[in-house]
Amino acid sequence: KWRDDKLPMEEVAVPQMELPEIEPDNGPTNETLKEQEQKWSDLALSALHDQPPATTNN
């Protein structure tokens, strides 16, 4: 039975990118750093960085 199974006592290494932020700057979140970075990627903000600045002619 799965209820009789015991979890191992040794520590398990978890990559820091997979852990929730310890001290969130923008309120509490349960998202991992990887998930937060994915949100920024989804917004395609990196595409803005790659574009040359817009020029204005006055």
A tleap script that builds the chain and sets N, CA, C and O, in Angstrom:
source leaprc.protein.ff14SB
mol = sequence {
  NLYS TRP ARG ASP ASP LYS LEU PRO MET GLU
  GLU VAL ALA VAL PRO GLN MET GLU LEU PRO
  GLU ILE GLU PRO ASP ASN GLY PRO THR ASN
  GLU THR LEU LYS GLU GLN GLU GLN LYS TRP
  SER ASP LEU ALA LEU SER ALA LEU HIE ASP
  GLN PRO PRO ALA THR THR ASN CASN
}
set mol.1.N position { 0.838 -1.198 0.000 }
set mol.1.CA position { 0.000 0.000 0.000 }
set mol.1.C position { 0.878 1.255 0.000 }
set mol.1.O position { 1.947 1.276 0.609 }
set mol.2.N position { 0.419 2.281 -0.680 }
set mol.2.CA position { 1.197 3.519 -0.730 }
set mol.2.C position { 1.198 4.221 0.609 }
set mol.2.O position { 2.117 4.991 0.893 }
set mol.3.N position { 0.206 3.983 1.436 }
set mol.3.CA position { 0.156 4.650 2.743 }
set mol.3.C position { 1.231 4.133 3.684 }
set mol.3.O position { 1.614 4.825 4.627 }
set mol.4.N position { 1.711 2.945 3.442 }
set mol.4.CA position { 2.753 2.369 4.289 }
set mol.4.C position { 4.146 2.785 3.828 }
set mol.4.O position { 5.126 2.556 4.537 }
set mol.5.N position { 4.243 3.393 2.648 }
set mol.5.CA position { 5.545 3.826 2.143 }
set mol.5.C position { 6.109 4.921 3.031 }
set mol.5.O position { 5.369 5.740 3.575 }
set mol.6.N position { 7.427 4.926 3.172 }
set mol.6.CA position { 8.115 5.939 3.973 }
set mol.6.C position { 8.972 6.801 3.044 }
set mol.6.O position { 9.604 6.303 2.113 }
set mol.7.N position { 8.975 8.096 3.321 }
set mol.7.CA position { 9.834 8.999 2.565 }
set mol.7.C position { 11.270 8.834 3.031 }
set mol.7.O position { 11.503 8.541 4.204 }
set mol.8.N position { 12.240 9.014 2.141 }
set mol.8.CA position { 13.646 8.913 2.556 }
set mol.8.C position { 14.002 10.048 3.506 }
set mol.8.O position { 13.465 11.151 3.400 }
set mol.9.N position { 14.901 9.771 4.426 }
set mol.9.CA position { 15.295 10.763 5.422 }
set mol.9.C position { 16.399 11.691 4.905 }
set mol.9.O position { 16.577 12.784 5.442 }
set mol.10.N position { 17.142 11.276 3.875 }
set mol.10.CA position { 18.237 12.114 3.398 }
set mol.10.C position { 17.693 13.334 2.658 }
set mol.10.O position { 16.562 13.336 2.173 }
set mol.11.N position { 18.517 14.357 2.586 }
set mol.11.CA position { 18.121 15.581 1.900 }
set mol.11.C position { 18.141 15.355 0.390 }
set mol.11.O position { 18.936 14.568 -0.125 }
set mol.12.N position { 17.272 16.046 -0.292 }
set mol.12.CA position { 17.183 15.945 -1.743 }
set mol.12.C position { 17.596 17.293 -2.325 }
set mol.12.O position { 17.072 18.333 -1.926 }
set mol.13.N position { 18.522 17.273 -3.255 }
set mol.13.CA position { 18.986 18.517 -3.884 }
set mol.13.C position { 17.933 19.009 -4.871 }
set mol.13.O position { 17.501 18.273 -5.758 }
set mol.14.N position { 17.526 20.270 -4.700 }
set mol.14.CA position { 16.554 20.890 -5.596 }
set mol.14.C position { 17.214 22.134 -6.181 }
set mol.14.O position { 17.709 22.973 -5.429 }
set mol.15.N position { 17.231 22.272 -7.507 }
set mol.15.CA position { 17.841 23.471 -8.104 }
set mol.15.C position { 17.155 24.740 -7.598 }
set mol.15.O position { 15.935 24.771 -7.440 }
set mol.16.N position { 17.938 25.775 -7.347 }
set mol.16.CA position { 17.405 27.021 -6.803 }
set mol.16.C position { 16.346 27.636 -7.714 }
set mol.16.O position { 15.417 28.284 -7.231 }
set mol.17.N position { 16.475 27.440 -9.019 }
set mol.17.CA position { 15.494 27.993 -9.954 }
set mol.17.C position { 14.122 27.343 -9.800 }
set mol.17.O position { 13.123 27.887 -10.272 }
set mol.18.N position { 14.065 26.188 -9.146 }
set mol.18.CA position { 12.808 25.471 -8.962 }
set mol.18.C position { 12.148 25.795 -7.622 }
set mol.18.O position { 11.046 25.321 -7.348 }
set mol.19.N position { 12.808 26.591 -6.792 }
set mol.19.CA position { 12.269 26.929 -5.476 }
set mol.19.C position { 11.512 28.251 -5.526 }
set mol.19.O position { 11.855 29.124 -6.323 }
set mol.20.N position { 10.477 28.415 -4.682 }
set mol.20.CA position { 9.808 29.723 -4.606 }
set mol.20.C position { 10.765 30.764 -4.035 }
set mol.20.O position { 11.699 30.425 -3.309 }
set mol.21.N position { 10.534 32.008 -4.361 }
set mol.21.CA position { 11.373 33.100 -3.884 }
set mol.21.C position { 11.286 33.191 -2.366 }
set mol.21.O position { 10.194 33.132 -1.800 }
set mol.22.N position { 12.428 33.333 -1.706 }
set mol.22.CA position { 12.456 33.359 -0.242 }
set mol.22.C position { 11.854 34.651 0.292 }
set mol.22.O position { 11.014 34.620 1.192 }
set mol.23.N position { 12.277 35.785 -0.255 }
set mol.23.CA position { 11.769 37.087 0.178 }
set mol.23.C position { 11.194 37.814 -1.033 }
set mol.23.O position { 11.882 38.625 -1.652 }
set mol.24.N position { 9.957 37.534 -1.371 }
set mol.24.CA position { 9.392 38.175 -2.566 }
set mol.24.C position { 9.288 39.686 -2.404 }
set mol.24.O position { 8.825 40.179 -1.376 }
set mol.25.N position { 9.723 40.417 -3.429 }
set mol.25.CA position { 9.680 41.879 -3.400 }
set mol.25.C position { 8.285 42.415 -3.671 }
set mol.25.O position { 7.929 43.491 -3.190 }
set mol.26.N position { 7.498 41.683 -4.431 }
set mol.26.CA position { 6.191 42.181 -4.856 }
set mol.26.C position { 5.051 41.379 -4.246 }
set mol.26.O position { 4.114 40.998 -4.947 }
set mol.27.N position { 5.124 41.126 -2.972 }
set mol.27.CA position { 4.057 40.379 -2.312 }
set mol.27.C position { 4.312 38.887 -2.355 }
set mol.27.O position { 5.225 38.424 -3.039 }
set mol.28.N position { 3.517 38.146 -1.634 }
set mol.28.CA position { 3.737 36.697 -1.565 }
set mol.28.C position { 3.441 36.009 -2.898 }
set mol.28.O position { 2.489 36.357 -3.596 }
set mol.29.N position { 4.268 35.037 -3.230 }
set mol.29.CA position { 4.066 34.258 -4.449 }
set mol.29.C position { 4.538 32.835 -4.210 }
set mol.29.O position { 5.477 32.609 -3.446 }
set mol.30.N position { 3.911 31.904 -4.840 }
set mol.30.CA position { 4.337 30.511 -4.756 }
set mol.30.C position { 4.991 30.068 -6.050 }
set mol.30.O position { 5.258 28.882 -6.244 }
set mol.31.N position { 5.250 31.026 -6.941 }
set mol.31.CA position { 5.873 30.702 -8.220 }
set mol.31.C position { 7.375 30.536 -8.032 }
set mol.31.O position { 7.991 31.227 -7.219 }
set mol.32.N position { 7.946 29.632 -8.776 }
set mol.32.CA position { 9.388 29.469 -8.749 }
set mol.32.C position { 10.025 30.572 -9.595 }
set mol.32.O position { 9.351 31.233 -10.386 }
set mol.33.N position { 11.318 30.757 -9.418 }
set mol.33.CA position { 12.031 31.748 -10.228 }
set mol.33.C position { 11.915 31.401 -11.710 }
set mol.33.O position { 11.805 32.285 -12.560 }
set mol.34.N position { 11.942 30.121 -12.001 }
set mol.34.CA position { 11.817 29.685 -13.393 }
set mol.34.C position { 10.460 30.091 -13.964 }
set mol.34.O position { 10.379 30.555 -15.101 }
set mol.35.N position { 9.401 29.919 -13.183 }
set mol.35.CA position { 8.063 30.301 -13.640 }
set mol.35.C position { 7.950 31.814 -13.805 }
set mol.35.O position { 7.322 32.290 -14.750 }
set mol.36.N position { 8.558 32.575 -12.885 }
set mol.36.CA position { 8.517 34.033 -12.982 }
set mol.36.C position { 9.260 34.509 -14.222 }
set mol.36.O position { 8.786 35.404 -14.922 }
set mol.37.N position { 10.423 33.920 -14.500 }
set mol.37.CA position { 11.178 34.310 -15.688 }
set mol.37.C position { 10.421 33.952 -16.961 }
set mol.37.O position { 10.504 34.668 -17.959 }
set mol.38.N position { 9.683 32.841 -16.926 }
set mol.38.CA position { 8.912 32.435 -18.098 }
set mol.38.C position { 7.835 33.467 -18.410 }
set mol.38.O position { 7.540 33.716 -19.579 }
set mol.39.N position { 7.243 34.073 -17.373 }
set mol.39.CA position { 6.233 35.116 -17.594 }
set mol.39.C position { 6.829 36.272 -18.389 }
set mol.39.O position { 6.209 36.773 -19.326 }
set mol.40.N position { 8.039 36.692 -18.009 }
set mol.40.CA position { 8.686 37.793 -18.717 }
set mol.40.C position { 8.998 37.380 -20.144 }
set mol.40.O position { 8.870 38.185 -21.067 }
set mol.41.N position { 9.404 36.141 -20.329 }
set mol.41.CA position { 9.685 35.655 -21.685 }
set mol.41.C position { 8.411 35.636 -22.516 }
set mol.41.O position { 8.433 35.960 -23.703 }
set mol.42.N position { 7.309 35.257 -21.894 }
set mol.42.CA position { 6.037 35.206 -22.605 }
set mol.42.C position { 5.605 36.592 -23.079 }
set mol.42.O position { 4.900 36.709 -24.081 }
set mol.43.N position { 6.015 37.630 -22.377 }
set mol.43.CA position { 5.661 38.990 -22.765 }
set mol.43.C position { 6.517 39.501 -23.925 }
set mol.43.O position { 6.251 40.568 -24.479 }
set mol.44.N position { 7.530 38.743 -24.281 }
set mol.44.CA position { 8.442 39.083 -25.381 }
set mol.44.C position { 9.156 40.407 -25.133 }
set mol.44.O position { 9.416 41.161 -26.071 }
set mol.45.N position { 9.469 40.688 -23.885 }
set mol.45.CA position { 10.179 41.925 -23.575 }
set mol.45.C position { 11.598 41.910 -24.123 }
set mol.45.O position { 12.172 42.965 -24.394 }
set mol.46.N position { 12.165 40.722 -24.287 }
set mol.46.CA position { 13.512 40.656 -24.844 }
set mol.46.C position { 13.533 41.173 -26.279 }
set mol.46.O position { 14.558 41.677 -26.737 }
set mol.47.N position { 12.416 41.054 -26.993 }
set mol.47.CA position { 12.343 41.571 -28.359 }
set mol.47.C position { 12.466 43.093 -28.352 }
set mol.47.O position { 13.047 43.670 -29.272 }
set mol.48.N position { 11.933 43.738 -27.340 }
set mol.48.CA position { 12.057 45.196 -27.235 }
set mol.48.C position { 13.507 45.597 -27.030 }
set mol.48.O position { 13.959 46.613 -27.558 }
set mol.49.N position { 14.227 44.802 -26.266 }
set mol.49.CA position { 15.625 45.094 -25.988 }
set mol.49.C position { 16.463 44.999 -27.258 }
set mol.49.O position { 17.433 45.741 -27.418 }
set mol.50.N position { 16.099 44.097 -28.158 }
set mol.50.CA position { 16.869 43.883 -29.378 }
set mol.50.C position { 16.594 44.929 -30.452 }
set mol.50.O position { 17.357 45.029 -31.413 }
set mol.51.N position { 15.525 45.711 -30.315 }
set mol.51.CA position { 15.174 46.707 -31.322 }
set mol.51.C position { 15.959 47.997 -31.085 }
set mol.51.O position { 16.227 48.362 -29.940 }
set mol.52.N position { 16.324 48.680 -32.159 }
set mol.52.CA position { 16.997 49.972 -31.979 }
set mol.52.C position { 16.015 50.998 -31.406 }
set mol.52.O position { 14.808 50.885 -31.617 }
set mol.53.N position { 16.520 51.982 -30.693 }
set mol.53.CA position { 15.619 52.988 -30.119 }
set mol.53.C position { 14.894 53.778 -31.210 }
set mol.53.O position { 15.442 54.037 -32.281 }
set mol.54.N position { 13.683 54.141 -30.919 }
set mol.54.CA position { 12.888 54.933 -31.864 }
set mol.54.C position { 13.444 56.349 -31.907 }
set mol.54.O position { 13.829 56.904 -30.878 }
set mol.55.N position { 13.483 56.924 -33.088 }
set mol.55.CA position { 13.963 58.299 -33.216 }
set mol.55.C position { 12.778 59.220 -33.441 }
set mol.55.O position { 11.794 58.857 -34.086 }
set mol.56.N position { 12.894 60.400 -32.901 }
set mol.56.CA position { 11.844 61.404 -33.106 }
set mol.56.C position { 12.479 62.602 -33.785 }
set mol.56.O position { 13.546 63.061 -33.378 }
set mol.57.N position { 11.840 63.098 -34.796 }
set mol.57.CA position { 12.330 64.279 -35.512 }
set mol.57.C position { 11.510 65.478 -35.075 }
set mol.57.O position { 10.300 65.535 -35.298 }
set mol.58.N position { 12.177 66.430 -34.456 }
set mol.58.CA position { 11.496 67.647 -33.991 }
set mol.58.C position { 11.797 68.801 -34.890 }
set mol.58.O position { 11.311 69.908 -34.657 }
savepdb mol mol.pdb
quit
